[in-house]
Amino acid sequence: QQETLPQQALKEEVAAFFGAEPRETVLTRFAQVDCCLSPVLDIASAAETPHAKARGIVQRTAEGATQAVFPVWVDGEPPSGRSPLGHVPRHSIEGKQKS
């Protein structure tokens, strides 16, 4: 408790505890405990969760890439996909040139 941040010893102890067992074993052990625990998923796995599917917050591009989108519905509409990396919409460029 008196250790200064970043509490390296605590981080190591927690990492060792969770790293000692397979993920499913840990999830089963904590399933009936009143605590906040969920695995950290890669984006492809996260896209398959009921929460992500229902909200449409993880989408696949036309090229098959997986992307997380802004997780807010506006006027009843789900989030839309983002432009490809490195692509700037033409209207954005034109608007900046006029400034």
C-alpha beads as a LAMMPS data file, in Angstrom:
LAMMPS data file: protein, C-alpha beads

99 atoms
98 bonds

1 atom types
1 bond types

-500.0 500.0 xlo xhi
-500.0 500.0 ylo yhi
-500.0 500.0 zlo zhi

Masses

1 110.0

Atoms # bond

1 1 1 0.000 0.000 0.000
2 1 1 2.894 2.351 0.634
3 1 1 4.564 1.544 -2.682
4 1 1 4.684 4.471 -5.062
5 1 1 3.054 4.262 -8.441
6 1 1 3.070 2.331 -10.736
7 1 1 2.957 -0.459 -8.093
8 1 1 5.110 -2.824 -10.125
9 1 1 4.941 -5.627 -7.539
10 1 1 1.124 -5.596 -7.616
11 1 1 1.079 -5.631 -11.425
12 1 1 3.433 -8.613 -11.453
13 1 1 1.360 -10.487 -8.867
14 1 1 -1.885 -9.927 -10.783
15 1 1 -0.240 -10.916 -14.088
16 1 1 1.151 -14.096 -12.506
17 1 1 -2.247 -14.997 -11.006
18 1 1 -4.176 -14.609 -14.251
19 1 1 -1.372 -16.032 -16.380
20 1 1 -1.175 -19.261 -14.368
21 1 1 -4.497 -20.642 -15.611
22 1 1 -6.240 -20.854 -18.991
23 1 1 -8.748 -18.058 -19.643
24 1 1 -11.779 -20.377 -19.416
25 1 1 -10.643 -21.674 -16.002
26 1 1 -10.361 -18.139 -14.637
27 1 1 -13.757 -17.143 -16.080
28 1 1 -15.384 -20.219 -14.560
29 1 1 -13.759 -19.553 -11.182
30 1 1 -15.103 -15.985 -11.103
31 1 1 -18.501 -16.678 -12.714
32 1 1 -20.379 -16.708 -9.394
33 1 1 -18.380 -13.909 -7.738
34 1 1 -19.756 -10.369 -7.586
35 1 1 -16.912 -8.644 -9.396
36 1 1 -16.159 -6.997 -12.697
37 1 1 -14.132 -9.432 -14.793
38 1 1 -14.037 -10.001 -18.502
39 1 1 -11.317 -11.115 -20.873
40 1 1 -9.530 -8.685 -23.156
41 1 1 -10.442 -9.815 -26.664
42 1 1 -8.791 -9.111 -29.971
43 1 1 -10.997 -7.072 -32.305
44 1 1 -12.050 -10.075 -34.403
45 1 1 -13.280 -11.919 -31.282
46 1 1 -14.917 -8.768 -29.921
47 1 1 -16.861 -8.440 -33.180
48 1 1 -18.547 -11.773 -32.450
49 1 1 -19.881 -10.860 -28.985
50 1 1 -23.652 -10.316 -28.637
51 1 1 -23.040 -6.774 -27.329
52 1 1 -20.978 -5.721 -30.354
53 1 1 -23.332 -7.400 -32.828
54 1 1 -26.449 -5.773 -31.339
55 1 1 -24.912 -2.311 -31.416
56 1 1 -23.045 -2.612 -34.708
57 1 1 -19.885 -1.130 -33.179
58 1 1 -17.469 -3.504 -34.885
59 1 1 -17.780 -3.757 -38.636
60 1 1 -16.014 -5.373 -41.552
61 1 1 -14.898 -3.246 -44.483
62 1 1 -15.503 -4.209 -48.115
63 1 1 -11.897 -5.441 -48.162
64 1 1 -12.593 -7.715 -45.160
65 1 1 -10.711 -5.708 -42.521
66 1 1 -12.265 -5.399 -39.059
67 1 1 -12.741 -1.936 -37.577
68 1 1 -14.230 -0.486 -34.406
69 1 1 -16.548 2.432 -35.132
70 1 1 -17.817 5.264 -32.944
71 1 1 -20.153 3.477 -30.488
72 1 1 -23.056 5.945 -30.606
73 1 1 -26.304 5.791 -32.528
74 1 1 -27.459 9.169 -33.857
75 1 1 -31.121 9.787 -34.706
76 1 1 -31.774 6.053 -34.427
77 1 1 -29.039 5.185 -36.921
78 1 1 -26.147 2.854 -36.104
79 1 1 -22.568 4.026 -36.562
80 1 1 -21.152 4.050 -40.075
81 1 1 -17.793 2.675 -41.119
82 1 1 -14.699 4.831 -41.238
83 1 1 -12.786 5.832 -44.348
84 1 1 -9.824 3.613 -45.216
85 1 1 -6.627 4.527 -43.406
86 1 1 -4.880 7.345 -45.212
87 1 1 -8.009 8.331 -47.147
88 1 1 -9.258 11.861 -46.575
89 1 1 -12.690 12.648 -48.033
90 1 1 -12.456 15.230 -50.835
91 1 1 -14.840 17.650 -49.108
92 1 1 -12.487 17.741 -46.107
93 1 1 -9.580 18.787 -48.308
94 1 1 -11.610 21.390 -50.184
95 1 1 -12.935 22.862 -46.927
96 1 1 -9.424 23.278 -45.533
97 1 1 -8.148 24.958 -48.698
98 1 1 -10.825 27.671 -48.446
99 1 1 -9.836 28.558 -44.882

Bonds

1 1 1 2
2 1 2 3
3 1 3 4
4 1 4 5
5 1 5 6
6 1 6 7
7 1 7 8
8 1 8 9
9 1 9 10
10 1 10 11
11 1 11 12
12 1 12 13
13 1 13 14
14 1 14 15
15 1 15 16
16 1 16 17
17 1 17 18
18 1 18 19
19 1 19 20
20 1 20 21
21 1 21 22
22 1 22 23
23 1 23 24
24 1 24 25
25 1 25 26
26 1 26 27
27 1 27 28
28 1 28 29
29 1 29 30
30 1 30 31
31 1 31 32
32 1 32 33
33 1 33 34
34 1 34 35
35 1 35 36
36 1 36 37
37 1 37 38
38 1 38 39
39 1 39 40
40 1 40 41
41 1 41 42
42 1 42 43
43 1 43 44
44 1 44 45
45 1 45 46
46 1 46 47
47 1 47 48
48 1 48 49
49 1 49 50
50 1 50 51
51 1 51 52
52 1 52 53
53 1 53 54
54 1 54 55
55 1 55 56
56 1 56 57
57 1 57 58
58 1 58 59
59 1 59 60
60 1 60 61
61 1 61 62
62 1 62 63
63 1 63 64
64 1 64 65
65 1 65 66
66 1 66 67
67 1 67 68
68 1 68 69
69 1 69 70
70 1 70 71
71 1 71 72
72 1 72 73
73 1 73 74
74 1 74 75
75 1 75 76
76 1 76 77
77 1 77 78
78 1 78 79
79 1 79 80
80 1 80 81
81 1 81 82
82 1 82 83
83 1 83 84
84 1 84 85
85 1 85 86
86 1 86 87
87 1 87 88
88 1 88 89
89 1 89 90
90 1 90 91
91 1 91 92
92 1 92 93
93 1 93 94
94 1 94 95
95 1 95 96
96 1 96 97
97 1 97 98
98 1 98 99
